[in-house]
């Protein structure tokens, strides 16, 4: 079974090398690809020096385009399982086995690492109050829409099987895609589950989501979620769909 780790990164030269090294240590059988989303620093060269394949996008296209480029790379490479790991160091690659396990066992098409289940309030890194409010809101709405309890829909720490790789290679939301992509997977008939993981503080750089953007994010995503419900059900193209 072929595994690949997809790391979307924008100006993450301070952390991406360590992330790649941690993935190689935790999952030596996996390949790693870094999608440098128009970075203007040394992200691409640091990633390559750390042993990752690198896809350089010509300019900053946003997290959705970067992640989709990773899934297209995985589909074209014939990988069976893909994991998403942020390039800022917030995700702990030592916990990759936790989210890969249910996918390998055939219990889910996509598994999300959640910081909110199986942990006490004092465990791990805590995001800002505004972001926690947004996460809670999205979790409640998405749980109702999917009929399954979800706690951390904004988490980018994920594992996907071949069918999900194909779906996300063909269609993936733009802008702030984590929440929308879960609804997309649900509408395609895929099983989604969560596993408990810890999150860490950023190892460097700065988050692009400011308090003002957080409000915009919540309003925009809520509107888009309801638009998804009236769209045509997504269908996979190609063999083994």
Beta strands, then each sheet from edge to edge (+ up, - down):
strand 1: 3-9
strand 2: 31-37
strand 3: 53-57
strand 4: 81-84
strand 5: 110-114
strand 6: 158-161
strand 7: 192-196
sheet 1: 3+ 2+ 1+ 4+ 6- 5+ 7+
end
